[in-house]
Every structure is written in C-alpha cells, then in structure tokens.
Amino acid sequence: MAKKSYTENLIDIKTELIELKTISTYQENHLRNIDNHLNTLNERTDKNEKQISRNTDRIGIIIRCGAWVAAILGGGGGITAITLKLMGVF
C-alpha cells in the first residue's frame, strides 16, 4: 500500500467534507418540507375543529327548538316537557 502525500490526504478530506455538506443540505431541505407539510395539516385540523364545534352548537340549538315544538304540539305540554327534560333533551 502506497502512502498518500499530505496534499492528497487534504484533497480527500476536502472531498469528504463537501459530500457531507451536500448531504446536510439535502437533509435540511427535507426537514423543512416536512415542517411545511405538518404546518399545513395543523392549519387544516384547526379549521375543521372550528367547523365541527360550530356545527355541534347549531345541531344542539335545532334539537332544543325541536323539543320545545314537540312539547307544545304534543297536547300534554307539561308532561311532554317534563319527559323531554328528564331525557336531557333540554
């Protein structure tokens, strides 16, 4: 095995460092892309959670109004209202 000169060793080291820097750059870009995708998913999740909450509130209002109408139209308004109250509808 022939020994390498000092200059050849420095060239080899420089080549390795350039390759490592290239790999590091690729990794940084990849991690940045992952971070951007996760941020997008978080924004979508927040938006969907707000819509679900709003829809849940609206559905609750509709159910309570429907229970009142059923109580009034049920003929025995007081008994129907008590029954619906016990059922937890309103």
ROSEDO-675425 format. One line per field, with one value per atom (N, C-alpha, C, O, CB): residue number from 1; residue in three letters; atom name; x, z, y. Coordinates in pm, 1 decimal, decimal comma. Each point is the difference from the previous one (the first is absolute). Glycine has a CB too. Example, Ala and Ser with C-alpha at 12.3 -4.5 7.8 and 13.67 -1.06 7.14 Angstrom:
nr: (1 | 1 | 1 | 1 | 1 | 2 | 2 | 2 | 2 | 2)
rest: (ALA | ALA | ALA | ALA | ALA | SER | SER | SER | SER | SER)
atom: (N | CA | C | O | CB | N | CA | C | O | CB)
px: (1319,0 | -89,0 | 90,0 | 103,6 | -292,8 | 154,2 | 82,0 | -77,0 | 50,9 | 67,5)
pz: (780,0 | 0,0 | 0,0 | 66,5 | 58,1 | -196,6 | 6,0 | 73,0 | 16,9 | -231,4)
py: (-569,0 | 119,0 | 120,0 | -1,9 | -115,4 | 222,3 | 119,0 | 109,0 | 110,8 | -173,6)
//
This chain:
nr: (1 | 1 | 1 | 1 | 1 | 2 | 2 | 2 | 2 | 2 | 3 | 3 | 3 | 3 | 3 | 4 | 4 | 4 | 4 | 4 | 5 | 5 | 5 | 5 | 5 | 6 | 6 | 6 | 6 | 6 | 7 | 7 | 7 | 7 | 7 | 8 | 8 | 8 | 8 | 8 | 9 | 9 | 9 | 9 | 9 | 10 | 10 | 10 | 10 | 10 | 11 | 11 | 11 | 11 | 11 | 12 | 12 | 12 | 12 | 12 | 13 | 13 | 13 | 13 | 13 | 14 | 14 | 14 | 14 | 14 | 15 | 15 | 15 | 15 | 15 | 16 | 16 | 16 | 16 | 16 | 17 | 17 | 17 | 17 | 17 | 18 | 18 | 18 | 18 | 18 | 19 | 19 | 19 | 19 | 19 | 20 | 20 | 20 | 20 | 20 | 21 | 21 | 21 | 21 | 21 | 22 | 22 | 22 | 22 | 22 | 23 | 23 | 23 | 23 | 23 | 24 | 24 | 24 | 24 | 24 | 25 | 25 | 25 | 25 | 25 | 26 | 26 | 26 | 26 | 26 | 27 | 27 | 27 | 27 | 27 | 28 | 28 | 28 | 28 | 28 | 29 | 29 | 29 | 29 | 29 | 30 | 30 | 30 | 30 | 30 | 31 | 31 | 31 | 31 | 31 | 32 | 32 | 32 | 32 | 32 | 33 | 33 | 33 | 33 | 33 | 34 | 34 | 34 | 34 | 34 | 35 | 35 | 35 | 35 | 35 | 36 | 36 | 36 | 36 | 36 | 37 | 37 | 37 | 37 | 37 | 38 | 38 | 38 | 38 | 38 | 39 | 39 | 39 | 39 | 39 | 40 | 40 | 40 | 40 | 40 | 41 | 41 | 41 | 41 | 41 | 42 | 42 | 42 | 42 | 42 | 43 | 43 | 43 | 43 | 43 | 44 | 44 | 44 | 44 | 44 | 45 | 45 | 45 | 45 | 45 | 46 | 46 | 46 | 46 | 46 | 47 | 47 | 47 | 47 | 47 | 48 | 48 | 48 | 48 | 48 | 49 | 49 | 49 | 49 | 49 | 50 | 50 | 50 | 50 | 50 | 51 | 51 | 51 | 51 | 51 | 52 | 52 | 52 | 52 | 52 | 53 | 53 | 53 | 53 | 53 | 54 | 54 | 54 | 54 | 54 | 55 | 55 | 55 | 55 | 55 | 56 | 56 | 56 | 56 | 56 | 57 | 57 | 57 | 57 | 57 | 58 | 58 | 58 | 58 | 58 | 59 | 59 | 59 | 59 | 59 | 60 | 60 | 60 | 60 | 60 | 61 | 61 | 61 | 61 | 61 | 62 | 62 | 62 | 62 | 62 | 63 | 63 | 63 | 63 | 63 | 64 | 64 | 64 | 64 | 64 | 65 | 65 | 65 | 65 | 65 | 66 | 66 | 66 | 66 | 66 | 67 | 67 | 67 | 67 | 67 | 68 | 68 | 68 | 68 | 68 | 69 | 69 | 69 | 69 | 69 | 70 | 70 | 70 | 70 | 70 | 71 | 71 | 71 | 71 | 71 | 72 | 72 | 72 | 72 | 72 | 73 | 73 | 73 | 73 | 73 | 74 | 74 | 74 | 74 | 74 | 75 | 75 | 75 | 75 | 75 | 76 | 76 | 76 | 76 | 76 | 77 | 77 | 77 | 77 | 77 | 78 | 78 | 78 | 78 | 78 | 79 | 79 | 79 | 79 | 79 | 80 | 80 | 80 | 80 | 80 | 81 | 81 | 81 | 81 | 81 | 82 | 82 | 82 | 82 | 82 | 83 | 83 | 83 | 83 | 83 | 84 | 84 | 84 | 84 | 84 | 85 | 85 | 85 | 85 | 85 | 86 | 86 | 86 | 86 | 86 | 87 | 87 | 87 | 87 | 87 | 88 | 88 | 88 | 88 | 88 | 89 | 89 | 89 | 89 | 89 | 90 | 90 | 90 | 90 | 90)
rest: (MET | MET | MET | MET | MET | ALA | ALA | ALA | ALA | ALA | LYS | LYS | LYS | LYS | LYS | LYS | LYS | LYS | LYS | LYS | SER | SER | SER | SER | SER | TYR | TYR | TYR | TYR | TYR | THR | THR | THR | THR | THR | GLU | GLU | GLU | GLU | GLU | ASN | ASN | ASN | ASN | ASN | LEU | LEU | LEU | LEU | LEU | ILE | ILE | ILE | ILE | ILE | ASP | ASP | ASP | ASP | ASP | ILE | ILE | ILE | ILE | ILE | LYS | LYS | LYS | LYS | LYS | THR | THR | THR | THR | THR | GLU | GLU | GLU | GLU | GLU | LEU | LEU | LEU | LEU | LEU | ILE | ILE | ILE | ILE | ILE | GLU | GLU | GLU | GLU | GLU | LEU | LEU | LEU | LEU | LEU | LYS | LYS | LYS | LYS | LYS | THR | THR | THR | THR | THR | ILE | ILE | ILE | ILE | ILE | SER | SER | SER | SER | SER | THR | THR | THR | THR | THR | TYR | TYR | TYR | TYR | TYR | GLN | GLN | GLN | GLN | GLN | GLU | GLU | GLU | GLU | GLU | ASN | ASN | ASN | ASN | ASN | HIS | HIS | HIS | HIS | HIS | LEU | LEU | LEU | LEU | LEU | ARG | ARG | ARG | ARG | ARG | ASN | ASN | ASN | ASN | ASN | ILE | ILE | ILE | ILE | ILE | ASP | ASP | ASP | ASP | ASP | ASN | ASN | ASN | ASN | ASN | HIS | HIS | HIS | HIS | HIS | LEU | LEU | LEU | LEU | LEU | ASN | ASN | ASN | ASN | ASN | THR | THR | THR | THR | THR | LEU | LEU | LEU | LEU | LEU | ASN | ASN | ASN | ASN | ASN | GLU | GLU | GLU | GLU | GLU | ARG | ARG | ARG | ARG | ARG | THR | THR | THR | THR | THR | ASP | ASP | ASP | ASP | ASP | LYS | LYS | LYS | LYS | LYS | ASN | ASN | ASN | ASN | ASN | GLU | GLU | GLU | GLU | GLU | LYS | LYS | LYS | LYS | LYS | GLN | GLN | GLN | GLN | GLN | ILE | ILE | ILE | ILE | ILE | SER | SER | SER | SER | SER | ARG | ARG | ARG | ARG | ARG | ASN | ASN | ASN | ASN | ASN | THR | THR | THR | THR | THR | ASP | ASP | ASP | ASP | ASP | ARG | ARG | ARG | ARG | ARG | ILE | ILE | ILE | ILE | ILE | GLY | GLY | GLY | GLY | GLY | ILE | ILE | ILE | ILE | ILE | ILE | ILE | ILE | ILE | ILE | ILE | ILE | ILE | ILE | ILE | ARG | ARG | ARG | ARG | ARG | CYS | CYS | CYS | CYS | CYS | GLY | GLY | GLY | GLY | GLY | ALA | ALA | ALA | ALA | ALA | TRP | TRP | TRP | TRP | TRP | VAL | VAL | VAL | VAL | VAL | ALA | ALA | ALA | ALA | ALA | ALA | ALA | ALA | ALA | ALA | ILE | ILE | ILE | ILE | ILE | LEU | LEU | LEU | LEU | LEU | GLY | GLY | GLY | GLY | GLY | GLY | GLY | GLY | GLY | GLY | GLY | GLY | GLY | GLY | GLY | GLY | GLY | GLY | GLY | GLY | GLY | GLY | GLY | GLY | GLY | ILE | ILE | ILE | ILE | ILE | THR | THR | THR | THR | THR | ALA | ALA | ALA | ALA | ALA | ILE | ILE | ILE | ILE | ILE | THR | THR | THR | THR | THR | LEU | LEU | LEU | LEU | LEU | LYS | LYS | LYS | LYS | LYS | LEU | LEU | LEU | LEU | LEU | MET | MET | MET | MET | MET | GLY | GLY | GLY | GLY | GLY | VAL | VAL | VAL | VAL | VAL | PHE | PHE | PHE | PHE | PHE)
atom: (N | CA | C | O | CB | N | CA | C | O | CB | N | CA | C | O | CB | N | CA | C | O | CB | N | CA | C | O | CB | N | CA | C | O | CB | N | CA | C | O | CB | N | CA | C | O | CB | N | CA | C | O | CB | N | CA | C | O | CB | N | CA | C | O | CB | N | CA | C | O | CB | N | CA | C | O | CB | N | CA | C | O | CB | N | CA | C | O | CB | N | CA | C | O | CB | N | CA | C | O | CB | N | CA | C | O | CB | N | CA | C | O | CB | N | CA | C | O | CB | N | CA | C | O | CB | N | CA | C | O | CB | N | CA | C | O | CB | N | CA | C | O | CB | N | CA | C | O | CB | N | CA | C | O | CB | N | CA | C | O | CB | N | CA | C | O | CB | N | CA | C | O | CB | N | CA | C | O | CB | N | CA | C | O | CB | N | CA | C | O | CB | N | CA | C | O | CB | N | CA | C | O | CB | N | CA | C | O | CB | N | CA | C | O | CB | N | CA | C | O | CB | N | CA | C | O | CB | N | CA | C | O | CB | N | CA | C | O | CB | N | CA | C | O | CB | N | CA | C | O | CB | N | CA | C | O | CB | N | CA | C | O | CB | N | CA | C | O | CB | N | CA | C | O | CB | N | CA | C | O | CB | N | CA | C | O | CB | N | CA | C | O | CB | N | CA | C | O | CB | N | CA | C | O | CB | N | CA | C | O | CB | N | CA | C | O | CB | N | CA | C | O | CB | N | CA | C | O | CB | N | CA | C | O | CB | N | CA | C | O | CB | N | CA | C | O | CB | N | CA | C | O | CB | N | CA | C | O | CB | N | CA | C | O | CB | N | CA | C | O | CB | N | CA | C | O | CB | N | CA | C | O | CB | N | CA | C | O | CB | N | CA | C | O | CB | N | CA | C | O | CB | N | CA | C | O | CB | N | CA | C | O | CB | N | CA | C | O | CB | N | CA | C | O | CB | N | CA | C | O | CB | N | CA | C | O | CB | N | CA | C | O | CB | N | CA | C | O | CB | N | CA | C | O | CB | N | CA | C | O | CB | N | CA | C | O | CB | N | CA | C | O | CB | N | CA | C | O | CB | N | CA | C | O | CB | N | CA | C | O | CB | N | CA | C | O | CB | N | CA | C | O | CB | N | CA | C | O | CB | N | CA | C | O | CB | N | CA | C | O | CB | N | CA | C | O | CB | N | CA | C | O | CB | N | CA | C | O | CB)
px: (83,2 | -83,2 | 88,9 | 87,0 | -271,2 | 160,8 | 80,1 | -56,5 | -121,2 | 181,0 | 29,4 | -42,8 | -39,7 | 61,7 | 90,2 | -256,5 | -45,5 | 78,8 | 45,4 | -277,2 | 245,2 | 68,0 | -95,9 | -120,9 | 268,3 | -89,6 | -77,9 | -105,6 | -114,0 | 311,9 | -163,3 | -91,8 | -113,5 | -115,6 | 303,7 | -156,1 | -105,0 | -96,9 | -120,7 | 279,9 | -107,9 | -86,4 | -91,8 | -117,7 | 294,1 | -122,6 | -81,9 | -108,0 | -113,3 | 308,8 | -161,8 | -98,5 | -109,9 | -118,1 | 295,7 | -139,3 | -99,6 | -91,3 | -121,4 | 282,8 | -103,3 | -79,0 | -95,9 | -116,5 | 305,4 | -138,5 | -84,2 | -115,7 | -112,9 | 311,4 | -171,2 | -105,0 | -106,2 | -119,6 | 285,6 | -122,9 | -94,5 | -84,5 | -120,5 | 280,5 | -97,4 | -74,2 | -103,9 | -110,3 | 310,7 | -166,1 | -95,4 | -118,3 | -114,8 | 301,4 | -159,3 | -108,7 | -88,7 | -122,5 | 268,5 | -83,5 | -78,8 | -85,2 | -114,7 | 292,6 | -122,3 | -76,1 | -118,7 | -108,5 | 316,9 | -188,9 | -108,4 | -109,7 | -118,3 | 280,5 | -123,1 | -97,4 | -74,7 | -121,9 | 266,7 | -72,1 | -61,9 | -101,4 | -107,4 | 316,3 | -175,6 | -92,0 | -127,8 | -110,3 | 306,0 | -179,3 | -117,4 | -87,2 | -122,6 | 253,2 | -67,0 | -75,6 | -74,8 | -115,4 | 284,2 | -102,6 | -65,8 | -120,4 | -105,4 | 324,8 | -204,5 | -112,3 | -114,0 | -116,9 | 276,5 | -124,9 | -101,4 | -75,0 | -122,8 | 262,4 | -65,9 | -63,7 | -86,4 | -105,5 | 297,9 | -149,1 | -80,0 | -130,5 | -106,0 | 315,4 | -201,3 | -121,5 | -95,7 | -120,9 | 252,4 | -78,0 | -83,2 | -67,6 | -119,1 | 271,3 | -76,1 | -55,1 | -112,8 | -103,1 | 325,9 | -203,6 | -106,1 | -124,9 | -111,3 | 285,7 | -157,6 | -115,7 | -72,6 | -123,1 | 239,8 | -41,9 | -63,0 | -75,8 | -108,9 | 290,3 | -123,9 | -70,1 | -130,7 | -102,1 | 322,7 | -216,3 | -122,0 | -105,5 | -117,4 | 254,1 | -94,3 | -94,6 | -57,7 | -119,5 | 245,7 | -43,2 | -48,6 | -103,0 | -100,9 | 320,8 | -194,2 | -95,2 | -132,4 | -106,6 | 296,3 | -183,6 | -123,5 | -74,8 | -122,4 | 228,4 | -31,2 | -62,4 | -69,8 | -113,2 | 288,1 | -107,8 | -61,4 | -127,2 | -102,0 | 328,2 | -219,7 | -116,3 | -116,1 | -114,6 | 267,2 | -122,3 | -104,8 | -57,4 | -120,6 | 232,5 | -26,9 | -49,3 | -96,8 | -101,0 | 315,2 | -183,6 | -89,6 | -133,5 | -105,7 | 304,5 | -193,6 | -124,4 | -82,2 | -122,1 | 234,7 | -46,8 | -70,8 | -65,7 | -114,8 | 277,2 | -89,9 | -54,9 | -121,5 | -102,0 | 330,8 | -216,8 | -111,6 | -120,4 | -113,0 | 275,4 | -139,3 | -110,6 | -64,1 | -122,0 | 235,2 | -32,3 | -53,0 | -91,2 | -107,4 | 313,6 | -163,2 | -83,4 | -132,1 | -106,2 | 313,0 | -199,2 | -122,0 | -93,6 | -121,4 | 250,1 | -73,6 | -83,1 | -67,6 | -117,0 | 269,8 | -79,2 | -57,8 | -116,3 | -102,1 | 324,5 | -206,3 | -107,7 | -122,3 | -113,0 | 282,7 | -146,2 | -111,5 | -72,1 | -123,0 | 245,6 | -50,3 | -62,4 | -82,5 | -112,1 | 303,0 | -134,0 | -74,6 | -127,8 | -105,1 | 321,9 | -206,9 | -119,6 | -102,4 | -119,9 | 259,2 | -91,8 | -90,7 | -67,3 | -116,6 | 258,8 | -69,2 | -59,4 | -109,9 | -103,8 | 321,5 | -195,6 | -102,9 | -124,0 | -112,7 | 290,8 | -156,7 | -113,9 | -75,3 | -123,0 | 245,3 | -48,1 | -64,8 | -77,8 | -108,4 | 290,7 | -127,1 | -68,6 | -129,7 | -101,5 | 322,3 | -217,1 | -119,7 | -105,3 | -118,6 | 260,7 | -97,9 | -94,2 | -44,7 | -94,2 | 200,3 | -39,5 | -30,4 | -131,1 | -37,8 | 277,6 | -308,2 | -129,1 | 15,1 | -53,3 | -34,9 | 156,6 | 26,2 | 130,4 | 100,2 | -225,8 | 124,3 | 122,0 | 85,9 | 121,8 | -241,9 | 59,7 | 77,2 | 66,8 | 118,1 | -273,9 | 80,0 | 54,8 | 109,0 | 104,0 | -325,0 | 196,0 | 99,8 | 127,0 | 110,4 | -293,4 | 168,0 | 117,1 | 79,7 | 123,0 | -245,1 | 52,1 | 68,7 | 72,1 | 114,1 | -286,9 | 106,4 | 61,4 | 124,6 | 103,9 | -329,2 | 215,8 | 116,6 | 111,9 | 117,9 | -270,3 | 115,4 | 100,0 | 72,4 | 122,1 | -260,7 | 61,6 | 60,1 | 88,8 | 98,6 | -295,1 | 163,5 | 80,8 | 126,6 | 89,3 | -296,8 | 215,2 | 119,6 | 1,0 | 105,0 | 15,8 | -234,9 | -5,1 | 15,5 | 64,5 | -211,3 | 89,0 | 15,7 | -4,9 | 11,4 | -115,2)
pz: (0,0 | 0,0 | 0,0 | 85,5 | 35,3 | -214,9 | -9,5 | 94,2 | 15,4 | -255,1 | 300,4 | 89,4 | -83,1 | -101,9 | 286,0 | -137,8 | -68,4 | 52,4 | 114,3 | -146,6 | -55,6 | 42,2 | 84,0 | 3,0 | -209,9 | 273,4 | 83,1 | -84,8 | 44,3 | 109,0 | -272,0 | -89,8 | -42,5 | -4,4 | -76,2 | 49,2 | -39,9 | 114,3 | -22,0 | -138,4 | 280,9 | 117,2 | 20,5 | 32,2 | 73,1 | -123,9 | 14,1 | -107,3 | 27,8 | 71,9 | -221,0 | -108,4 | 32,5 | -20,1 | -147,5 | 217,6 | 38,6 | 111,3 | -4,5 | -61,2 | 164,1 | 111,2 | -51,5 | 39,6 | 121,9 | -250,5 | -55,7 | -78,8 | 8,7 | -19,6 | -65,7 | -77,2 | 92,6 | -25,7 | -155,2 | 288,1 | 97,7 | 64,7 | 18,2 | 25,5 | -9,2 | 62,7 | -95,4 | 42,1 | 99,1 | -268,2 | -99,2 | -11,4 | -7,3 | -119,3 | 125,0 | -7,1 | 123,7 | -10,2 | -128,1 | 255,2 | 123,4 | -0,3 | 44,7 | 78,4 | -173,2 | -6,2 | -94,2 | 28,6 | 20,3 | -160,6 | -95,1 | 64,9 | -12,7 | -178,6 | 260,7 | 69,9 | 104,6 | 13,1 | -51,0 | 111,9 | 102,3 | -62,7 | 56,0 | 83,3 | -253,3 | -69,6 | -40,6 | 16,6 | -100,6 | 30,4 | -37,3 | 121,7 | -7,4 | -180,4 | 299,9 | 121,8 | 50,0 | 41,9 | 17,6 | -64,2 | 43,8 | -87,6 | 50,7 | 34,5 | -215,6 | -91,2 | 27,2 | 0,5 | -173,8 | 195,8 | 27,1 | 129,1 | 4,4 | -124,2 | 223,9 | 127,5 | -13,5 | 62,8 | 59,1 | -202,8 | -22,4 | -70,1 | 34,1 | -47,3 | -85,3 | -70,1 | 94,8 | -4,6 | -207,7 | 298,0 | 98,1 | 92,4 | 29,1 | -39,2 | 55,4 | 89,1 | -67,6 | 61,8 | 50,2 | -238,7 | -73,4 | -13,3 | 15,4 | -141,0 | 97,1 | -11,9 | 133,3 | 3,7 | -186,8 | 292,5 | 131,8 | 35,8 | 57,3 | 14,0 | -105,0 | 25,7 | -78,3 | 51,6 | -10,4 | -166,4 | -81,8 | 62,7 | 6,9 | -213,1 | 252,1 | 64,0 | 127,6 | 26,3 | -122,6 | 175,3 | 123,3 | -30,5 | 69,6 | 39,9 | -214,2 | -36,7 | -43,7 | 35,9 | -104,4 | -9,1 | -42,9 | 120,0 | 8,4 | -229,8 | 314,4 | 118,4 | 82,8 | 44,2 | -41,3 | 18,1 | 76,2 | -68,1 | 65,4 | 18,5 | -215,6 | -75,6 | 13,1 | 19,6 | -181,2 | 150,5 | 10,3 | 140,6 | 16,6 | -197,4 | 282,8 | 138,2 | 24,8 | 68,2 | 6,6 | -129,8 | 16,6 | -69,1 | 53,9 | -41,1 | -132,5 | -71,8 | 74,8 | 8,8 | -226,2 | 271,5 | 74,4 | 124,0 | 31,3 | -115,3 | 154,1 | 120,0 | -34,8 | 68,9 | 35,2 | -210,4 | -41,7 | -39,0 | 37,0 | -116,3 | 5,0 | -41,8 | 119,9 | 4,5 | -225,2 | 317,5 | 120,7 | 74,3 | 46,4 | -28,3 | -6,9 | 66,4 | -74,1 | 61,7 | 21,9 | -214,9 | -79,6 | 13,1 | 11,1 | -171,8 | 159,5 | 14,2 | 137,1 | 11,4 | -167,7 | 260,3 | 134,1 | 6,8 | 62,8 | 31,5 | -158,9 | -1,7 | -71,7 | 46,3 | -43,2 | -116,9 | -76,3 | 83,1 | -1,5 | -214,8 | 287,2 | 81,8 | 112,7 | 27,1 | -80,7 | 119,1 | 109,8 | -51,1 | 63,5 | 59,6 | -237,7 | -56,5 | -40,0 | 21,1 | -103,2 | 24,6 | -38,0 | 121,1 | -6,2 | -191,5 | 308,2 | 122,8 | 52,2 | 45,5 | 10,9 | -62,5 | 44,5 | -88,3 | 49,6 | 38,2 | -217,7 | -91,8 | 27,6 | 1,7 | -177,1 | 196,9 | 29,5 | 130,7 | 12,3 | -135,6 | 219,8 | 128,8 | -14,7 | 60,2 | 56,7 | -195,8 | -19,1 | -82,1 | 32,9 | -19,5 | -120,6 | -88,6 | 53,1 | -52,3 | -136,5 | 291,1 | 51,1 | 74,6 | 42,4 | -28,2 | 2,9 | 67,0 | 150,1 | 60,1 | -245,7 | 245,9 | 144,0 | 19,1 | 40,6 | 6,0 | -75,8 | -2,1 | 123,2 | -11,0 | -130,9 | 259,0 | 124,0 | 17,1 | 33,6 | 68,4 | -125,1 | 17,1 | -103,7 | 31,3 | 60,9 | -214,9 | -105,6 | 32,0 | -17,8 | -151,1 | 215,7 | 33,5 | 112,5 | -4,5 | -68,0 | 173,3 | 112,0 | -49,5 | 38,3 | 123,5 | -246,1 | -54,3 | -80,5 | 15,2 | -22,9 | -75,9 | -81,1 | 89,0 | -27,5 | -166,8 | 301,4 | 93,8 | 68,0 | 15,5 | 22,2 | 2,6 | 64,7 | -95,4 | 42,4 | 107,3 | -278,4 | -100,2 | -31,7 | -68,4 | -26,4 | 144,5 | -21,7 | -133,9 | -44,3 | 188,6 | -208,4 | -129,2 | 18,7 | -81,4 | -10,2 | 196,9 | 29,1 | 148,9 | 44,5 | -263,7)
py: (-116,6 | 116,6 | 124,7 | 16,5 | -142,4 | 209,1 | 121,9 | 104,9 | 14,4 | -66,0 | 122,4 | 107,3 | 121,2 | 31,0 | -115,4 | 151,9 | 121,2 | 119,2 | 3,6 | -101,0 | 192,8 | 122,0 | 84,5 | -22,8 | 18,8 | 100,2 | 91,8 | 70,5 | 14,3 | 18,9 | 10,4 | 69,6 | -91,8 | 42,1 | 102,4 | -269,8 | -95,4 | -25,6 | -10,3 | -96,9 | 96,9 | -18,9 | 119,8 | -16,3 | -126,6 | 263,8 | 120,4 | 4,5 | 39,5 | 81,9 | -161,1 | -3,1 | -101,0 | 28,3 | 37,5 | -183,5 | -101,2 | 51,6 | -19,9 | -161,1 | 246,5 | 54,7 | 107,4 | 4,4 | -52,9 | 135,3 | 105,2 | -60,5 | 48,3 | 105,8 | -259,0 | -66,5 | -58,1 | 14,1 | -66,8 | -12,1 | -56,5 | 109,4 | -16,9 | -171,4 | 299,1 | 110,1 | 58,4 | 34,9 | 16,9 | -41,2 | 50,7 | -95,3 | 44,0 | 69,5 | -243,4 | -99,0 | 7,8 | -6,8 | -143,5 | 164,5 | 11,7 | 127,0 | -1,9 | -125,6 | 236,7 | 124,3 | -15,0 | 50,7 | 80,4 | -200,3 | -23,4 | -82,7 | 31,8 | -19,6 | -117,9 | -84,4 | 82,6 | -11,4 | -192,8 | 286,8 | 84,5 | 95,7 | 22,3 | -38,7 | 72,0 | 91,1 | -73,1 | 52,1 | 82,2 | -256,2 | -79,8 | -28,7 | 8,6 | -111,8 | 68,9 | -29,8 | 123,6 | -9,1 | -167,3 | 290,8 | 123,6 | 31,9 | 38,6 | 46,6 | -100,9 | 24,1 | -97,2 | 38,5 | 46,5 | -210,3 | -101,5 | 32,5 | -7,1 | -165,2 | 207,9 | 35,1 | 125,0 | 9,1 | -112,6 | 199,8 | 120,4 | -36,1 | 52,6 | 87,1 | -230,1 | -43,4 | -71,4 | 23,0 | -43,9 | -65,2 | -70,1 | 100,8 | -11,4 | -189,8 | 299,1 | 102,6 | 76,8 | 26,7 | -6,4 | 15,2 | 70,7 | -85,6 | 50,3 | 76,6 | -255,7 | -89,6 | -13,3 | 0,6 | -125,9 | 113,3 | -11,0 | 127,7 | -5,9 | -152,0 | 272,5 | 127,0 | 6,8 | 45,3 | 67,8 | -158,6 | -1,4 | -90,1 | 36,3 | 6,9 | -161,6 | -92,2 | 59,8 | -13,9 | -179,6 | 259,4 | 63,4 | 108,2 | 11,6 | -59,6 | 127,5 | 105,1 | -61,0 | 50,1 | 99,6 | -257,9 | -66,6 | -57,1 | 10,1 | -65,0 | -5,4 | -59,6 | 107,4 | -19,3 | -162,0 | 294,0 | 110,1 | 48,2 | 21,7 | 47,3 | -52,3 | 47,0 | -98,5 | 40,5 | 78,0 | -248,4 | -101,9 | -7,0 | -18,6 | -111,0 | 144,3 | -2,5 | 115,3 | -17,2 | -91,1 | 225,8 | 115,3 | -25,7 | 32,9 | 121,1 | -213,0 | -29,9 | -104,2 | 12,3 | 42,7 | -157,3 | -103,9 | 60,3 | -31,5 | -143,1 | 260,9 | 63,6 | 85,6 | -4,1 | 4,5 | 76,0 | 86,2 | -85,0 | 32,0 | 143,9 | -283,7 | -86,5 | -69,0 | -15,7 | -20,0 | -5,4 | -64,0 | 96,8 | -38,2 | -106,3 | 269,8 | 100,3 | 18,7 | 8,2 | 107,1 | -108,6 | 19,4 | -119,1 | 17,1 | 124,8 | -261,6 | -120,1 | -0,9 | -36,3 | -91,5 | 167,8 | 6,1 | 97,6 | -28,0 | -30,3 | 172,4 | 100,0 | -56,2 | 15,9 | 171,3 | -253,1 | -57,1 | -106,2 | -5,2 | 50,3 | -128,4 | -105,6 | 62,6 | -43,0 | -115,1 | 260,3 | 63,6 | 67,7 | -8,6 | 44,4 | 31,2 | 64,3 | -105,1 | 18,0 | 174,6 | -301,7 | -108,4 | -60,7 | -38,8 | -8,1 | 38,5 | -55,5 | 91,0 | -47,9 | -63,1 | 242,8 | 93,4 | -9,9 | -0,1 | 153,6 | -161,7 | -11,6 | -129,4 | -1,6 | 135,9 | -243,0 | -128,4 | 8,4 | -57,1 | -64,8 | 192,6 | 13,5 | 78,3 | -34,8 | 25,1 | 113,6 | 83,1 | -73,5 | 2,9 | 203,1 | -272,1 | -67,9 | -135,4 | -59,6 | 177,6 | -166,0 | -133,5 | -9,9 | -109,2 | 74,4 | 141,8 | -4,9 | 10,6 | 93,3 | -231,3 | 48,8 | 7,3 | 73,2 | -59,0 | -156,1 | 343,1 | 79,7 | -13,0 | -14,1 | 168,2 | -149,9 | -7,2 | -135,0 | -7,7 | 171,1 | -270,2 | -135,1 | -26,4 | -57,8 | -22,2 | 122,7 | -19,7 | 77,5 | -51,4 | 17,5 | 156,5 | 81,2 | -64,7 | -3,5 | 210,6 | -258,1 | -66,5 | -124,9 | -26,0 | 113,8 | -164,1 | -121,6 | 34,9 | -64,4 | -47,8 | 211,5 | 39,6 | 54,2 | -22,6 | 74,9 | 19,7 | 50,9 | -116,4 | 2,1 | 206,1 | -309,8 | -117,2 | -76,3 | -60,3 | 44,4 | 17,2 | -67,4 | 78,5 | -50,2 | -50,1 | 223,6 | 81,4 | 72,1 | 46,4 | -204,4 | 167,9 | 67,7 | 149,6 | 66,1 | -246,9 | 234,9 | 143,3 | 24,1 | 114,2 | -55,4)
//
